[in-house]
């Protein structure tokens, strides 16, 4: 049985990972930040409303899932010539 990379998984699985990580952020926000009063130390934070911190978490999680689902590193170019030109006589 071979390992399956995250980039090979269906879109529905990637969307579920995104939603679960976003749900983890919302839970952390409600349980830790709101209940312990840490919102006083976060500029532009609004209790119970969508704020800059939620947007930052949304973008960070989205970028992480997008980067994680991109092509694996082993499939990328192996040498500097191939990266710059797209072809290398030594690699072929």
PDB file of N, CA, C and O in Angstrom, chain B, residues numbered from 101:
ATOM      1  N   UNK B 101       0.840  -1.174   0.000  1.00  0.00           N
ATOM      2  CA  UNK B 101       0.000   0.000   0.000  1.00  0.00           C
ATOM      3  C   UNK B 101       0.889   1.242   0.000  1.00  0.00           C
ATOM      4  O   UNK B 101       1.768   1.381   0.851  1.00  0.00           O
ATOM      5  N   UNK B 102       0.660   2.134  -0.946  1.00  0.00           N
ATOM      6  CA  UNK B 102       1.466   3.336  -1.079  1.00  0.00           C
ATOM      7  C   UNK B 102       0.862   4.488  -0.301  1.00  0.00           C
ATOM      8  O   UNK B 102      -0.348   4.547  -0.079  1.00  0.00           O
ATOM      9  N   UNK B 103       1.718   5.395   0.105  1.00  0.00           N
ATOM     10  CA  UNK B 103       1.241   6.607   0.764  1.00  0.00           C
ATOM     11  C   UNK B 103       0.632   7.540  -0.282  1.00  0.00           C
ATOM     12  O   UNK B 103       1.103   7.609  -1.418  1.00  0.00           O
ATOM     13  N   UNK B 104      -0.409   8.248   0.113  1.00  0.00           N
ATOM     14  CA  UNK B 104      -1.053   9.214  -0.764  1.00  0.00           C
ATOM     15  C   UNK B 104      -0.707  10.599  -0.251  1.00  0.00           C
ATOM     16  O   UNK B 104      -0.925  10.900   0.923  1.00  0.00           O
ATOM     17  N   UNK B 105      -0.174  11.439  -1.116  1.00  0.00           N
ATOM     18  CA  UNK B 105       0.156  12.797  -0.698  1.00  0.00           C
ATOM     19  C   UNK B 105      -1.103  13.649  -0.644  1.00  0.00           C
ATOM     20  O   UNK B 105      -2.125  13.307  -1.239  1.00  0.00           O
ATOM     21  N   UNK B 106      -1.017  14.752   0.068  1.00  0.00           N
ATOM     22  CA  UNK B 106      -2.169  15.632   0.224  1.00  0.00           C
ATOM     23  C   UNK B 106      -2.602  16.222  -1.107  1.00  0.00           C
ATOM     24  O   UNK B 106      -3.790  16.468  -1.317  1.00  0.00           O
ATOM     25  N   UNK B 107      -1.660  16.450  -2.006  1.00  0.00           N
ATOM     26  CA  UNK B 107      -2.007  17.033  -3.310  1.00  0.00           C
ATOM     27  C   UNK B 107      -2.806  16.064  -4.182  1.00  0.00           C
ATOM     28  O   UNK B 107      -3.489  16.504  -5.106  1.00  0.00           O
ATOM     29  N   UNK B 108      -2.740  14.768  -3.918  1.00  0.00           N
ATOM     30  CA  UNK B 108      -3.472  13.784  -4.700  1.00  0.00           C
ATOM     31  C   UNK B 108      -4.887  13.547  -4.186  1.00  0.00           C
ATOM     32  O   UNK B 108      -5.673  12.863  -4.842  1.00  0.00           O
ATOM     33  N   UNK B 109      -5.223  14.099  -3.026  1.00  0.00           N
ATOM     34  CA  UNK B 109      -6.551  13.888  -2.455  1.00  0.00           C
ATOM     35  C   UNK B 109      -7.593  14.707  -3.202  1.00  0.00           C
ATOM     36  O   UNK B 109      -7.256  15.717  -3.820  1.00  0.00           O
ATOM     37  N   UNK B 110      -8.856  14.288  -3.156  1.00  0.00           N
ATOM     38  CA  UNK B 110      -9.918  15.042  -3.835  1.00  0.00           C
ATOM     39  C   UNK B 110     -10.140  16.410  -3.199  1.00  0.00           C
ATOM     40  O   UNK B 110      -9.763  16.656  -2.053  1.00  0.00           O
ATOM     41  N   UNK B 111     -10.760  17.287  -3.972  1.00  0.00           N
ATOM     42  CA  UNK B 111     -11.022  18.646  -3.501  1.00  0.00           C
ATOM     43  C   UNK B 111     -11.890  18.654  -2.245  1.00  0.00           C
ATOM     44  O   UNK B 111     -11.704  19.499  -1.369  1.00  0.00           O
ATOM     45  N   UNK B 112     -12.819  17.737  -2.153  1.00  0.00           N
ATOM     46  CA  UNK B 112     -13.710  17.681  -0.995  1.00  0.00           C
ATOM     47  C   UNK B 112     -12.928  17.434   0.298  1.00  0.00           C
ATOM     48  O   UNK B 112     -13.268  17.997   1.338  1.00  0.00           O
ATOM     49  N   UNK B 113     -11.906  16.618   0.244  1.00  0.00           N
ATOM     50  CA  UNK B 113     -11.075  16.351   1.418  1.00  0.00           C
ATOM     51  C   UNK B 113     -10.275  17.597   1.786  1.00  0.00           C
ATOM     52  O   UNK B 113     -10.145  17.922   2.966  1.00  0.00           O
ATOM     53  N   UNK B 114      -9.743  18.293   0.791  1.00  0.00           N
ATOM     54  CA  UNK B 114      -8.995  19.519   1.047  1.00  0.00           C
ATOM     55  C   UNK B 114      -9.901  20.590   1.647  1.00  0.00           C
ATOM     56  O   UNK B 114      -9.487  21.326   2.543  1.00  0.00           O
ATOM     57  N   UNK B 115     -11.133  20.677   1.157  1.00  0.00           N
ATOM     58  CA  UNK B 115     -12.086  21.634   1.710  1.00  0.00           C
ATOM     59  C   UNK B 115     -12.443  21.270   3.144  1.00  0.00           C
ATOM     60  O   UNK B 115     -12.604  22.157   3.982  1.00  0.00           O
ATOM     61  N   UNK B 116     -12.569  19.987   3.438  1.00  0.00           N
ATOM     62  CA  UNK B 116     -12.865  19.555   4.801  1.00  0.00           C
ATOM     63  C   UNK B 116     -11.719  19.882   5.752  1.00  0.00           C
ATOM     64  O   UNK B 116     -11.956  20.250   6.903  1.00  0.00           O
ATOM     65  N   UNK B 117     -10.490  19.752   5.288  1.00  0.00           N
ATOM     66  CA  UNK B 117      -9.332  20.121   6.104  1.00  0.00           C
ATOM     67  C   UNK B 117      -9.349  21.623   6.377  1.00  0.00           C
ATOM     68  O   UNK B 117      -9.095  22.056   7.501  1.00  0.00           O
ATOM     69  N   UNK B 118      -9.648  22.414   5.350  1.00  0.00           N
ATOM     70  CA  UNK B 118      -9.730  23.868   5.514  1.00  0.00           C
ATOM     71  C   UNK B 118     -10.801  24.247   6.531  1.00  0.00           C
ATOM     72  O   UNK B 118     -10.560  25.076   7.408  1.00  0.00           O
ATOM     73  N   UNK B 119     -11.981  23.644   6.418  1.00  0.00           N
ATOM     74  CA  UNK B 119     -13.087  23.963   7.326  1.00  0.00           C
ATOM     75  C   UNK B 119     -12.757  23.527   8.747  1.00  0.00           C
ATOM     76  O   UNK B 119     -13.087  24.240   9.695  1.00  0.00           O
ATOM     77  N   UNK B 120     -12.118  22.379   8.918  1.00  0.00           N
ATOM     78  CA  UNK B 120     -11.793  21.924  10.270  1.00  0.00           C
ATOM     79  C   UNK B 120     -10.717  22.797  10.916  1.00  0.00           C
ATOM     80  O   UNK B 120     -10.775  23.049  12.120  1.00  0.00           O
ATOM     81  N   UNK B 121      -9.743  23.259  10.142  1.00  0.00           N
ATOM     82  CA  UNK B 121      -8.739  24.170  10.701  1.00  0.00           C
ATOM     83  C   UNK B 121      -9.343  25.528  11.035  1.00  0.00           C
ATOM     84  O   UNK B 121      -8.978  26.142  12.038  1.00  0.00           O
ATOM     85  N   UNK B 122     -10.255  25.993  10.209  1.00  0.00           N
ATOM     86  CA  UNK B 122     -10.948  27.245  10.506  1.00  0.00           C
ATOM     87  C   UNK B 122     -11.823  27.094  11.751  1.00  0.00           C
ATOM     88  O   UNK B 122     -11.920  28.015  12.562  1.00  0.00           O
ATOM     89  N   UNK B 123     -12.450  25.949  11.895  1.00  0.00           N
ATOM     90  CA  UNK B 123     -13.243  25.676  13.085  1.00  0.00           C
ATOM     91  C   UNK B 123     -12.359  25.630  14.334  1.00  0.00           C
ATOM     92  O   UNK B 123     -12.770  26.086  15.401  1.00  0.00           O
ATOM     93  N   UNK B 124     -11.161  25.090  14.207  1.00  0.00           N
ATOM     94  CA  UNK B 124     -10.224  25.073  15.331  1.00  0.00           C
ATOM     95  C   UNK B 124      -9.840  26.491  15.726  1.00  0.00           C
ATOM     96  O   UNK B 124      -9.717  26.783  16.916  1.00  0.00           O
ATOM     97  N   UNK B 125      -9.647  27.383  14.750  1.00  0.00           N
ATOM     98  CA  UNK B 125      -9.337  28.779  15.050  1.00  0.00           C
ATOM     99  C   UNK B 125     -10.495  29.441  15.802  1.00  0.00           C
ATOM    100  O   UNK B 125     -10.272  30.135  16.794  1.00  0.00           O
ATOM    101  N   UNK B 126     -11.717  29.232  15.339  1.00  0.00           N
ATOM    102  CA  UNK B 126     -12.885  29.840  15.988  1.00  0.00           C
ATOM    103  C   UNK B 126     -13.029  29.311  17.409  1.00  0.00           C
ATOM    104  O   UNK B 126     -13.349  30.079  18.316  1.00  0.00           O
ATOM    105  N   UNK B 127     -12.806  28.040  17.620  1.00  0.00           N
ATOM    106  CA  UNK B 127     -12.884  27.462  18.955  1.00  0.00           C
ATOM    107  C   UNK B 127     -11.802  28.035  19.859  1.00  0.00           C
ATOM    108  O   UNK B 127     -12.077  28.358  21.014  1.00  0.00           O
ATOM    109  N   UNK B 128     -10.573  28.167  19.355  1.00  0.00           N
ATOM    110  CA  UNK B 128      -9.496  28.784  20.125  1.00  0.00           C
ATOM    111  C   UNK B 128      -9.843  30.225  20.480  1.00  0.00           C
ATOM    112  O   UNK B 128      -9.588  30.685  21.593  1.00  0.00           O
ATOM    113  N   UNK B 129     -10.419  30.915  19.530  1.00  0.00           N
ATOM    114  CA  UNK B 129     -10.792  32.310  19.740  1.00  0.00           C
ATOM    115  C   UNK B 129     -11.840  32.439  20.842  1.00  0.00           C
ATOM    116  O   UNK B 129     -11.731  33.316  21.699  1.00  0.00           O
ATOM    117  N   UNK B 130     -12.843  31.582  20.827  1.00  0.00           N
ATOM    118  CA  UNK B 130     -13.907  31.667  21.818  1.00  0.00           C
ATOM    119  C   UNK B 130     -13.474  31.172  23.189  1.00  0.00           C
ATOM    120  O   UNK B 130     -13.801  31.788  24.203  1.00  0.00           O
ATOM    121  N   UNK B 131     -12.736  30.059  23.228  1.00  0.00           N
ATOM    122  CA  UNK B 131     -12.387  29.451  24.506  1.00  0.00           C
ATOM    123  C   UNK B 131     -11.232  30.172  25.188  1.00  0.00           C
ATOM    124  O   UNK B 131     -11.270  30.383  26.401  1.00  0.00           O
ATOM    125  N   UNK B 132     -10.218  30.550  24.439  1.00  0.00           N
ATOM    126  CA  UNK B 132      -9.033  31.132  25.058  1.00  0.00           C
ATOM    127  C   UNK B 132      -9.068  32.655  25.052  1.00  0.00           C
ATOM    128  O   UNK B 132      -8.947  33.280  26.105  1.00  0.00           O
ATOM    129  N   UNK B 133      -9.231  33.249  23.891  1.00  0.00           N
ATOM    130  CA  UNK B 133      -9.113  34.705  23.780  1.00  0.00           C
ATOM    131  C   UNK B 133     -10.286  35.417  24.444  1.00  0.00           C
ATOM    132  O   UNK B 133     -10.082  36.339  25.234  1.00  0.00           O
ATOM    133  N   UNK B 134     -11.503  35.003  24.134  1.00  0.00           N
ATOM    134  CA  UNK B 134     -12.676  35.701  24.674  1.00  0.00           C
ATOM    135  C   UNK B 134     -12.866  35.437  26.167  1.00  0.00           C
ATOM    136  O   UNK B 134     -13.142  36.370  26.922  1.00  0.00           O
ATOM    137  N   UNK B 135     -12.728  34.205  26.600  1.00  0.00           N
ATOM    138  CA  UNK B 135     -13.008  33.877  28.002  1.00  0.00           C
ATOM    139  C   UNK B 135     -11.956  34.381  28.971  1.00  0.00           C
ATOM    140  O   UNK B 135     -12.272  34.693  30.119  1.00  0.00           O
ATOM    141  N   UNK B 136     -10.715  34.465  28.528  1.00  0.00           N
ATOM    142  CA  UNK B 136      -9.654  34.913  29.425  1.00  0.00           C
ATOM    143  C   UNK B 136      -9.354  36.401  29.292  1.00  0.00           C
ATOM    144  O   UNK B 136      -8.461  36.910  29.970  1.00  0.00           O
ATOM    145  N   UNK B 137     -10.064  37.088  28.452  1.00  0.00           N
ATOM    146  CA  UNK B 137      -9.889  38.525  28.313  1.00  0.00           C
ATOM    147  C   UNK B 137      -8.645  38.946  27.556  1.00  0.00           C
ATOM    148  O   UNK B 137      -8.181  40.077  27.700  1.00  0.00           O
ATOM    149  N   UNK B 138      -8.110  38.060  26.763  1.00  0.00           N
ATOM    150  CA  UNK B 138      -6.902  38.402  26.001  1.00  0.00           C
ATOM    151  C   UNK B 138      -7.207  39.348  24.853  1.00  0.00           C
ATOM    152  O   UNK B 138      -6.284  39.903  24.255  1.00  0.00           O
ATOM    153  N   UNK B 139      -8.479  39.546  24.531  1.00  0.00           N
ATOM    154  CA  UNK B 139      -8.862  40.439  23.448  1.00  0.00           C
ATOM    155  C   UNK B 139      -8.449  41.876  23.747  1.00  0.00           C
ATOM    156  O   UNK B 139      -8.319  42.685  22.829  1.00  0.00           O
ATOM    157  N   UNK B 140      -8.243  42.200  25.022  1.00  0.00           N
ATOM    158  CA  UNK B 140      -7.804  43.563  25.380  1.00  0.00           C
ATOM    159  C   UNK B 140      -6.408  43.872  24.856  1.00  0.00           C
ATOM    160  O   UNK B 140      -6.065  45.036  24.648  1.00  0.00           O
ATOM    161  N   UNK B 141      -5.606  42.842  24.643  1.00  0.00           N
ATOM    162  CA  UNK B 141      -4.231  43.033  24.203  1.00  0.00           C
ATOM    163  C   UNK B 141      -4.056  42.890  22.692  1.00  0.00           C
ATOM    164  O   UNK B 141      -2.946  43.034  22.178  1.00  0.00           O
ATOM    165  N   UNK B 142      -5.140  42.610  21.985  1.00  0.00           N
ATOM    166  CA  UNK B 142      -5.085  42.449  20.532  1.00  0.00           C
ATOM    167  C   UNK B 142      -5.691  43.676  19.869  1.00  0.00           C
ATOM    168  O   UNK B 142      -6.891  43.917  20.000  1.00  0.00           O
ATOM    169  N   UNK B 143      -4.888  44.450  19.165  1.00  0.00           N
ATOM    170  CA  UNK B 143      -5.451  45.625  18.491  1.00  0.00           C
ATOM    171  C   UNK B 143      -6.402  45.219  17.374  1.00  0.00           C
ATOM    172  O   UNK B 143      -6.172  44.224  16.687  1.00  0.00           O
ATOM    173  N   UNK B 144      -7.457  45.981  17.196  1.00  0.00           N
ATOM    174  CA  UNK B 144      -8.476  45.784  16.163  1.00  0.00           C
ATOM    175  C   UNK B 144      -9.284  44.502  16.355  1.00  0.00           C
ATOM    176  O   UNK B 144      -9.919  44.032  15.412  1.00  0.00           O
ATOM    177  N   UNK B 145      -9.271  43.932  17.556  1.00  0.00           N
ATOM    178  CA  UNK B 145     -10.051  42.737  17.827  1.00  0.00           C
ATOM    179  C   UNK B 145     -11.446  43.148  18.291  1.00  0.00           C
ATOM    180  O   UNK B 145     -11.590  44.049  19.117  1.00  0.00           O
ATOM    181  N   UNK B 146     -12.468  42.488  17.759  1.00  0.00           N
ATOM    182  CA  UNK B 146     -13.851  42.756  18.144  1.00  0.00           C
ATOM    183  C   UNK B 146     -14.459  41.472  18.674  1.00  0.00           C
ATOM    184  O   UNK B 146     -14.491  40.461  17.972  1.00  0.00           O
ATOM    185  N   UNK B 147     -14.937  41.504  19.894  1.00  0.00           N
ATOM    186  CA  UNK B 147     -15.479  40.307  20.537  1.00  0.00           C
ATOM    187  C   UNK B 147     -16.790  39.916  19.852  1.00  0.00           C
ATOM    188  O   UNK B 147     -17.713  40.724  19.752  1.00  0.00           O
ATOM    189  N   UNK B 148     -16.860  38.683  19.387  1.00  0.00           N
ATOM    190  CA  UNK B 148     -18.079  38.153  18.786  1.00  0.00           C
ATOM    191  C   UNK B 148     -18.356  38.621  17.371  1.00  0.00           C
ATOM    192  O   UNK B 148     -19.391  38.261  16.810  1.00  0.00           O
ATOM    193  N   UNK B 149     -17.484  39.401  16.777  1.00  0.00           N
ATOM    194  CA  UNK B 149     -17.675  39.885  15.413  1.00  0.00           C
ATOM    195  C   UNK B 149     -16.484  39.489  14.543  1.00  0.00           C
ATOM    196  O   UNK B 149     -15.408  39.167  15.048  1.00  0.00           O
ATOM    197  N   UNK B 150     -16.695  39.518  13.235  1.00  0.00           N
ATOM    198  CA  UNK B 150     -15.601  39.250  12.298  1.00  0.00           C
ATOM    199  C   UNK B 150     -14.640  40.436  12.335  1.00  0.00           C
ATOM    200  O   UNK B 150     -15.066  41.585  12.218  1.00  0.00           O
ATOM    201  N   UNK B 151     -13.344  40.160  12.498  1.00  0.00           N
ATOM    202  CA  UNK B 151     -12.367  41.244  12.634  1.00  0.00           C
ATOM    203  C   UNK B 151     -11.124  40.925  11.809  1.00  0.00           C
ATOM    204  O   UNK B 151     -11.083  39.945  11.064  1.00  0.00           O
ATOM    205  N   UNK B 152     -10.123  41.768  11.960  1.00  0.00           N
ATOM    206  CA  UNK B 152      -8.872  41.628  11.207  1.00  0.00           C
ATOM    207  C   UNK B 152      -8.171  40.318  11.556  1.00  0.00           C
ATOM    208  O   UNK B 152      -7.558  39.694  10.690  1.00  0.00           O
ATOM    209  N   UNK B 153      -8.256  39.901  12.801  1.00  0.00           N
ATOM    210  CA  UNK B 153      -7.610  38.658  13.222  1.00  0.00           C
ATOM    211  C   UNK B 153      -8.263  37.449  12.563  1.00  0.00           C
ATOM    212  O   UNK B 153      -7.580  36.486  12.213  1.00  0.00           O
ATOM    213  N   UNK B 154      -9.569  37.494  12.395  1.00  0.00           N
ATOM    214  CA  UNK B 154     -10.260  36.405  11.705  1.00  0.00           C
ATOM    215  C   UNK B 154      -9.873  36.363  10.230  1.00  0.00           C
ATOM    216  O   UNK B 154      -9.688  35.288   9.660  1.00  0.00           O
ATOM    217  N   UNK B 155      -9.753  37.531   9.622  1.00  0.00           N
ATOM    218  CA  UNK B 155      -9.324  37.600   8.225  1.00  0.00           C
ATOM    219  C   UNK B 155      -7.904  37.069   8.068  1.00  0.00           C
ATOM    220  O   UNK B 155      -7.608  36.344   7.119  1.00  0.00           O
ATOM    221  N   UNK B 156      -7.026  37.433   9.004  1.00  0.00           N
ATOM    222  CA  UNK B 156      -5.642  36.946   8.949  1.00  0.00           C
ATOM    223  C   UNK B 156      -5.599  35.428   9.096  1.00  0.00           C
ATOM    224  O   UNK B 156      -4.856  34.761   8.376  1.00  0.00           O
ATOM    225  N   UNK B 157      -6.384  34.874  10.017  1.00  0.00           N
ATOM    226  CA  UNK B 157      -6.422  33.420  10.192  1.00  0.00           C
ATOM    227  C   UNK B 157      -6.987  32.745   8.949  1.00  0.00           C
ATOM    228  O   UNK B 157      -6.485  31.706   8.521  1.00  0.00           O
ATOM    229  N   UNK B 158      -8.027  33.332   8.371  1.00  0.00           N
ATOM    230  CA  UNK B 158      -8.629  32.787   7.159  1.00  0.00           C
ATOM    231  C   UNK B 158      -7.613  32.747   6.014  1.00  0.00           C
ATOM    232  O   UNK B 158      -7.505  31.740   5.314  1.00  0.00           O
ATOM    233  N   UNK B 159      -6.876  33.831   5.825  1.00  0.00           N
ATOM    234  CA  UNK B 159      -5.878  33.885   4.754  1.00  0.00           C
ATOM    235  C   UNK B 159      -4.707  32.948   5.029  1.00  0.00           C
ATOM    236  O   UNK B 159      -4.213  32.290   4.114  1.00  0.00           O
ATOM    237  N   UNK B 160      -4.262  32.882   6.278  1.00  0.00           N
ATOM    238  CA  UNK B 160      -3.135  32.022   6.626  1.00  0.00           C
ATOM    239  C   UNK B 160      -3.494  30.543   6.454  1.00  0.00           C
ATOM    240  O   UNK B 160      -2.701  29.773   5.911  1.00  0.00           O
ATOM    241  N   UNK B 161      -4.670  30.149   6.908  1.00  0.00           N
ATOM    242  CA  UNK B 161      -5.100  28.758   6.750  1.00  0.00           C
ATOM    243  C   UNK B 161      -5.303  28.434   5.272  1.00  0.00           C
ATOM    244  O   UNK B 161      -4.910  27.362   4.812  1.00  0.00           O
ATOM    245  N   UNK B 162      -5.913  29.352   4.532  1.00  0.00           N
ATOM    246  CA  UNK B 162      -6.114  29.131   3.097  1.00  0.00           C
ATOM    247  C   UNK B 162      -4.802  29.008   2.343  1.00  0.00           C
ATOM    248  O   UNK B 162      -4.655  28.140   1.483  1.00  0.00           O
ATOM    249  N   UNK B 163      -3.843  29.877   2.663  1.00  0.00           N
ATOM    250  CA  UNK B 163      -2.534  29.803   2.008  1.00  0.00           C
ATOM    251  C   UNK B 163      -1.806  28.521   2.387  1.00  0.00           C
ATOM    252  O   UNK B 163      -1.127  27.920   1.554  1.00  0.00           O
ATOM    253  N   UNK B 164      -1.942  28.104   3.632  1.00  0.00           N
ATOM    254  CA  UNK B 164      -1.297  26.861   4.064  1.00  0.00           C
ATOM    255  C   UNK B 164      -1.860  25.649   3.363  1.00  0.00           C
ATOM    256  O   UNK B 164      -1.106  24.777   2.931  1.00  0.00           O
ATOM    257  N   UNK B 165      -3.174  25.577   3.243  1.00  0.00           N
ATOM    258  CA  UNK B 165      -3.800  24.446   2.552  1.00  0.00           C
ATOM    259  C   UNK B 165      -3.448  24.480   1.066  1.00  0.00           C
ATOM    260  O   UNK B 165      -3.200  23.435   0.464  1.00  0.00           O
ATOM    261  N   UNK B 166      -3.424  25.675   0.470  1.00  0.00           N
ATOM    262  CA  UNK B 166      -3.051  25.783  -0.943  1.00  0.00           C
ATOM    263  C   UNK B 166      -1.603  25.347  -1.166  1.00  0.00           C
ATOM    264  O   UNK B 166      -1.310  24.632  -2.124  1.00  0.00           O
ATOM    265  N   UNK B 167      -0.696  25.778  -0.282  1.00  0.00           N
ATOM    266  CA  UNK B 167       0.716  25.399  -0.426  1.00  0.00           C
ATOM    267  C   UNK B 167       0.893  23.910  -0.200  1.00  0.00           C
ATOM    268  O   UNK B 167       1.674  23.252  -0.887  1.00  0.00           O
ATOM    269  N   UNK B 168       0.159  23.385   0.772  1.00  0.00           N
ATOM    270  CA  UNK B 168       0.249  21.974   1.090  1.00  0.00           C
ATOM    271  C   UNK B 168      -0.288  21.119  -0.042  1.00  0.00           C
ATOM    272  O   UNK B 168       0.180  20.000  -0.251  1.00  0.00           O
ATOM    273  N   UNK B 169      -1.270  21.636  -0.777  1.00  0.00           N
ATOM    274  CA  UNK B 169      -1.854  20.857  -1.864  1.00  0.00           C
ATOM    275  C   UNK B 169      -1.150  21.067  -3.199  1.00  0.00           C
ATOM    276  O   UNK B 169      -1.521  20.447  -4.195  1.00  0.00           O
ATOM    277  N   UNK B 170      -0.144  21.930  -3.234  1.00  0.00           N
ATOM    278  CA  UNK B 170       0.598  22.117  -4.486  1.00  0.00           C
ATOM    279  C   UNK B 170       1.473  20.895  -4.747  1.00  0.00           C
ATOM    280  O   UNK B 170       1.505  19.963  -3.943  1.00  0.00           O
ATOM    281  N   UNK B 171       2.165  20.903  -5.849  1.00  0.00           N
ATOM    282  CA  UNK B 171       2.979  19.748  -6.251  1.00  0.00           C
ATOM    283  C   UNK B 171       4.031  19.424  -5.198  1.00  0.00           C
ATOM    284  O   UNK B 171       4.596  20.324  -4.576  1.00  0.00           O
ATOM    285  N   UNK B 172       4.288  18.150  -5.005  1.00  0.00           N
ATOM    286  CA  UNK B 172       5.328  17.760  -4.046  1.00  0.00           C
ATOM    287  C   UNK B 172       6.696  18.299  -4.453  1.00  0.00           C
ATOM    288  O   UNK B 172       6.950  18.546  -5.632  1.00  0.00           O
ATOM    289  N   UNK B 173       7.544  18.472  -3.502  1.00  0.00           N
ATOM    290  CA  UNK B 173       8.866  19.058  -3.765  1.00  0.00           C
ATOM    291  C   UNK B 173       9.730  18.168  -4.641  1.00  0.00           C
ATOM    292  O   UNK B 173      10.558  18.670  -5.401  1.00  0.00           O
ATOM    293  N   UNK B 174       9.558  16.882  -4.551  1.00  0.00           N
ATOM    294  CA  UNK B 174      10.415  15.993  -5.345  1.00  0.00           C
ATOM    295  C   UNK B 174      10.127  16.094  -6.837  1.00  0.00           C
ATOM    296  O   UNK B 174      10.959  15.691  -7.649  1.00  0.00           O
ATOM    297  N   UNK B 175       8.962  16.626  -7.216  1.00  0.00           N
ATOM    298  CA  UNK B 175       8.627  16.778  -8.622  1.00  0.00           C
ATOM    299  C   UNK B 175       9.098  18.110  -9.190  1.00  0.00           C
ATOM    300  O   UNK B 175       9.015  18.329 -10.399  1.00  0.00           O
ATOM    301  N   UNK B 176       9.583  18.986  -8.351  1.00  0.00           N
ATOM    302  CA  UNK B 176      10.037  20.281  -8.824  1.00  0.00           C
ATOM    303  C   UNK B 176      11.436  20.160  -9.427  1.00  0.00           C
ATOM    304  O   UNK B 176      12.068  19.109  -9.331  1.00  0.00           O
ATOM    305  N   UNK B 177      11.909  21.223 -10.039  1.00  0.00           N
ATOM    306  CA  UNK B 177      13.196  21.204 -10.742  1.00  0.00           C
ATOM    307  C   UNK B 177      14.329  20.830  -9.801  1.00  0.00           C
ATOM    308  O   UNK B 177      14.347  21.225  -8.635  1.00  0.00           O
ATOM    309  N   UNK B 178      15.279  20.059 -10.331  1.00  0.00           N
ATOM    310  CA  UNK B 178      16.350  19.536  -9.487  1.00  0.00           C
ATOM    311  C   UNK B 178      17.621  20.383  -9.521  1.00  0.00           C
ATOM    312  O   UNK B 178      18.418  20.312  -8.586  1.00  0.00           O
ATOM    313  N   UNK B 179      17.832  21.168 -10.549  1.00  0.00           N
ATOM    314  CA  UNK B 179      19.057  21.956 -10.607  1.00  0.00           C
ATOM    315  C   UNK B 179      18.734  23.403 -10.984  1.00  0.00           C
ATOM    316  O   UNK B 179      17.625  23.706 -11.424  1.00  0.00           O
ATOM    317  N   UNK B 180      19.704  24.280 -10.809  1.00  0.00           N
ATOM    318  CA  UNK B 180      19.493  25.707 -11.060  1.00  0.00           C
ATOM    319  C   UNK B 180      19.244  25.991 -12.538  1.00  0.00           C
ATOM    320  O   UNK B 180      18.448  26.868 -12.872  1.00  0.00           O
ATOM    321  N   UNK B 181      19.912  25.266 -13.417  1.00  0.00           N
ATOM    322  CA  UNK B 181      19.725  25.478 -14.852  1.00  0.00           C
ATOM    323  C   UNK B 181      18.300  25.111 -15.251  1.00  0.00           C
ATOM    324  O   UNK B 181      17.655  25.842 -16.003  1.00  0.00           O
ATOM    325  N   UNK B 182      17.815  23.994 -14.755  1.00  0.00           N
ATOM    326  CA  UNK B 182      16.460  23.567 -15.093  1.00  0.00           C
ATOM    327  C   UNK B 182      15.432  24.543 -14.514  1.00  0.00           C
ATOM    328  O   UNK B 182      14.407  24.804 -15.144  1.00  0.00           O
ATOM    329  N   UNK B 183      15.696  25.084 -13.323  1.00  0.00           N
ATOM    330  CA  UNK B 183      14.776  26.054 -12.736  1.00  0.00           C
ATOM    331  C   UNK B 183      14.721  27.339 -13.541  1.00  0.00           C
ATOM    332  O   UNK B 183      13.645  27.915 -13.702  1.00  0.00           O
ATOM    333  N   UNK B 184      15.848  27.799 -14.048  1.00  0.00           N
ATOM    334  CA  UNK B 184      15.874  29.081 -14.766  1.00  0.00           C
ATOM    335  C   UNK B 184      15.459  28.953 -16.231  1.00  0.00           C
ATOM    336  O   UNK B 184      14.713  29.790 -16.739  1.00  0.00           O
ATOM    337  N   UNK B 185      15.935  27.917 -16.907  1.00  0.00           N
ATOM    338  CA  UNK B 185      15.688  27.777 -18.332  1.00  0.00           C
ATOM    339  C   UNK B 185      14.514  26.831 -18.612  1.00  0.00           C
ATOM    340  O   UNK B 185      13.795  27.005 -19.596  1.00  0.00           O
ATOM    341  N   UNK B 186      14.327  25.848 -17.759  1.00  0.00           N
ATOM    342  CA  UNK B 186      13.287  24.859 -17.978  1.00  0.00           C
ATOM    343  C   UNK B 186      13.805  23.593 -18.623  1.00  0.00           C
ATOM    344  O   UNK B 186      13.043  22.642 -18.800  1.00  0.00           O
ATOM    345  N   UNK B 187      15.083  23.549 -18.982  1.00  0.00           N
ATOM    346  CA  UNK B 187      15.682  22.375 -19.583  1.00  0.00           C
ATOM    347  C   UNK B 187      17.150  22.337 -19.215  1.00  0.00           C
ATOM    348  O   UNK B 187      17.804  23.376 -19.128  1.00  0.00           O
ATOM    349  N   UNK B 188      17.665  21.145 -19.000  1.00  0.00           N
ATOM    350  CA  UNK B 188      19.077  20.994 -18.657  1.00  0.00           C
ATOM    351  C   UNK B 188      19.608  19.731 -19.329  1.00  0.00           C
ATOM    352  O   UNK B 188      19.017  18.658 -19.212  1.00  0.00           O
ATOM    353  N   UNK B 189      20.714  19.871 -20.023  1.00  0.00           N
ATOM    354  CA  UNK B 189      21.307  18.718 -20.721  1.00  0.00           C
ATOM    355  C   UNK B 189      21.831  17.680 -19.735  1.00  0.00           C
ATOM    356  O   UNK B 189      21.804  16.484 -20.025  1.00  0.00           O
ATOM    357  N   UNK B 190      22.305  18.122 -18.581  1.00  0.00           N
ATOM    358  CA  UNK B 190      22.839  17.204 -17.587  1.00  0.00           C
ATOM    359  C   UNK B 190      21.768  16.417 -16.876  1.00  0.00           C
ATOM    360  O   UNK B 190      22.027  15.311 -16.401  1.00  0.00           O
ATOM    361  N   UNK B 191      20.568  16.961 -16.792  1.00  0.00           N
ATOM    362  CA  UNK B 191      19.488  16.271 -16.081  1.00  0.00           C
ATOM    363  C   UNK B 191      18.731  15.287 -16.965  1.00  0.00           C
ATOM    364  O   UNK B 191      18.063  14.390 -16.452  1.00  0.00           O
ATOM    365  N   UNK B 192      18.823  15.437 -18.255  1.00  0.00           N
ATOM    366  CA  UNK B 192      18.056  14.561 -19.146  1.00  0.00           C
ATOM    367  C   UNK B 192      18.761  13.304 -19.494  1.00  0.00           C
ATOM    368  O   UNK B 192      18.226  12.481 -20.236  1.00  0.00           O
TER     369      UNK B 192
END
